[in-house]
Amino acid sequence: MVLTPGTSAPFDDLKAYKPWEVDGKYFGDGREIALLEYIYSHPLLHQLRGNPTNILAAIDTFAQTVTGLINIGETKGEIITPLILQNKPATMLELGGYIGYSAIMLGDALKQAGGKKYYSVEKNPLFAAVAASLVDLAGLNDTVRIIVGTGAEGIQRLFYDGSLQGKDSQLGMIFFDHHKPSYTADLKLCEQLGLVGAQTVLVADNMILPGNPPYAEWVRASIVEKKRMVADAPAAEILGNPNLQYRSRSVISFEPSGMEDALEITECVGISA
């Protein structure tokens, strides 16, 4: 297992997105449909079709010139993509797909690395439809599957429909970028279902903006500390698997607007008996 060293590349101010906030809203005000219309009316649409790199560049241009989008952006992508190319996960799960930017970027990297399936879960059906259209335009339908639902709903659906069972049960990577308070519970659900094992890599976004202390506490805790947390947990809480041994670190990076943020990159290095 190889984890990329250190820090993000410096942020290029010339590539900054416009501010997310427009009249008090950060998404869901029509900008996602406007993006889809922008892409499909692009004068070089023929150069976008089947070309993930060109589609990502077109999305970036829209967000730089029309209105900001809550994508992971190029800078964070340059940290996550090498992890995929180095570790070659067979399957990857993304929680929080938005309009498909990360699914296109990371799904393409997974495909290049010889992986089989990238599952992207998005709660908002409109955003999921935009993502599915752009994934299709990128020519990634054979690799990327969009699932509508919350993180927990998507995980359960993939497990119980057999997509994540048998030889495909363990995920190579999980990317958390959805409802921030759900990170820990959804990771524990994956653990409890046996989807996390030795060499699974976890990547969690927005560890500064807005931050996620409960998630950081869980992935940085020792097995002894996690067993204590589980013993003290309410009866109804998802307990996860405290026997998974993690090695975790924070990597400073930037939102596509230029604001400083961090990714938590965690490797499962073993399972205690």
N, C-alpha and C positions, 0 to 999 in steps of 0.2 A: 504494500500500500504506500502510495506516495502522496504527500500533501505539499502543495506549493508553498514555498517560503514566504513569509513576511508581509509586505505592504502593497497597497494599491499603487498604480501609476499616478503621477500628479494629474489633477483635473485640468482639462483643456477648456478654458472659458469660452473659446470660440464654438464649442459644441454644446453649450448649455441649453437646456430646454427652457421654454417660457415658464413662468410661475404656474404651479398647479392650480392655485386658488383663483377662481374667476367668479365674482359676485357671491362669495361665500361658499362655493362648491369646489370640490376637488376632482370629481368624476360624476358620471351619470347625468350630465346636463346637455347631452346631445353630442359631445365631442367625439365619442366612440363611433357613432354613425357617421359623423363628419369625416373621421379618419378613413372609414371604409369607402366613402364616396370619393375622397381624395385619392386613395390608392387605385380604385377602379377607373377613375377618369384621368389617371396619370398619362402624360404624353408618351412615356416609354414603358407602358404596361407590358409590352412583349418582352422587355428586358427584365421585368420583375418576375414573370411567370416561371416557376421552377427554379428560382434563384433566391434562396433564403437571405444571402448577404445583401442583395439589392433591395429586398423588401424591408429588411431592418433599417437600411440607410434611408429609405423613403419614409418610414415611420419616424425616424429621428428628425428628418427634415420638417415633417408636419409639426412635431412637437417643438421644434426650434423656431418655427415661423408662424404657426397658427395658434395653437394652444397647448399647454403642457399636458403630459400624460404621466400616469403613475407606473411607468415601466421600470425595470431594474436598470436599464441603460447600458451603454457600452463599457463604462469603467468597471462596474461590478461584473459584467459578463466576462471581462478579461481575466477575472479571478476564478470564476466558476468553470468556464469552458476548459481551461487546462486540466482541472481536476477530472473532468469527464474523459478527456483524451488520454490522461495518464492512467486512470484507474479502470477504464473500460467497463463500466457497469452494463450488465445485460438489460436491466430494467431500471427505470427512474420514475419517481413520483413527484409531481409538483402540486402543492396546495396553494391555490391563489393564482389563477392563470391570467386574469384580466383580459386584455385583447389579443393575447397570444405572442407577444414580443419574446418573452422568455422561452415559451414552448418552441418557437421557431429557432431561436438562437441555440438553446441547449438541446433541443430535439435533433437539430442538424449535427451538433457535435457528437451526440450519442450515436447517430447513424454512421458518422465518419469513423467512430471508434469501434464499430462492429456490433453495437447494441441492438436489441430487438424492439423495445417498446418504451415510449415516453408517455406517461399518463398525466394529464393536466386537469386538475379539479378546479372548477370555478362556480361560485354560488349564484352569480347573477346570470340568468339565461340569455339576456341580451349581449352581455360581454362575451359569454361562451359562444354565441352565434357568430360574433365578429371574429373571435379567435379561430373558430372552425373554418370560416371563409378564408382567412389569411393563411392558415396552415395548408389548406387546399391549394391556394395560389402558389405557395412555396414548394409544392410538390412533396409534402411530407406526410400525406395521409397514411402511407404504409408504416410509418413510425410513430406518429403522434396521434393520440386519442384524447378527445376533449370529453370530460364528464361534468354534468351539471349537478351541483349540490354543495353542501358545506364540506369542510375537510373530513369530518367524521363520516358523513354520508358517502362521500366518494371512496374513502378507505373501505368501509363496510361493503359497498357495492362491488368493488373490485375483488375483495376477498370472497364474498359469498357467491359471486357469479363464476368463480373459478379462475379468474384472470391472474390472481396472485396466490395460487396454491400449487402443490406439487413441486416440480423442479424450478418453477418460477416464483416460489413463495418469498424468497429473500430478495429484498430490494437492494440494488447496488448503491443508489443515492436517493435521498429525499431532499427536496428544496421547499422550505417553509417561507411563504410570502403572502399569507392570507390574514385572517382575523387574529391579531396579535395575542389576545388572551387564550386563544385555542392552541397555540403552538405546543405547550407542554402536554395537554390532554391528548392531542392528536398524535404526538410522538409516543406517548404511553400506550395509546390504542394500537399503534403499529408494533410496538414491542410485545404487547400482550398477544397479538395475533401471529407472532413469529416472523414478522416482516423485516425486522432488524436483527442482524447477526454479525459475526466477525467479518470485518472489512466493509460493512455498510458505512457510507459517508453521509453525514447530515450537514446541510448548509441552511442557516437561518438568516434571513434578511432583517433589516431595520432594528438592529440591536442597540443603536443610539437614538434613531428617530423612528418610533418613540421610545425604544428600549424594551427589554423583556427580561427582567430579573428572575422570574420563576423558571423560565426556560434555561437561562444561563446557570442557575443554581443546580438544576437537575443534571445537565450534561457535564458539569464540572465537578459534581460530587463523587466521592469514592463509593464503592459498593457498600461499605459499612454505613456511610452517611445516607445513602438512598434507602437501605433497609430500615433505618431509623425513621425516615420520612414516611415510608409505606406503613410502618407500624402505627404511626401517629395520624394517618390519613382517615378522613371520614369513611364510613362503610360504603357509601354510594360512589366514591371516587374511583376512577380508572387508575389502577395501581401500576401498570407497566411491568417491566422486568428489571428489578434492581440489580440483577446479577450480570447485566451487560456492563462491561468495562469500557469507558470512553476516554479518549484523549482529545481535548478541546482547546481551541484558541480563538482569539478575536483578531480579525483583520480589518484595519481601517480602510474605508473606501469612500465613495461619494455617490450621492444621488445624481441623476442626470441634470438636475438644476444647479449642481455645484455644492450643495450642502453636505457637510461631513456626516458620514454614517459608518456602520460597521457590519460585517458579516461574522457570524459564529460558525466556524468550520470544525466539525467533530467527526472523529473516526472511532468506530467500534473496534477495539483491539483484542477483544476476547470475551468469553463468557465464563463466569465463575460457577463452579459446581454447587 
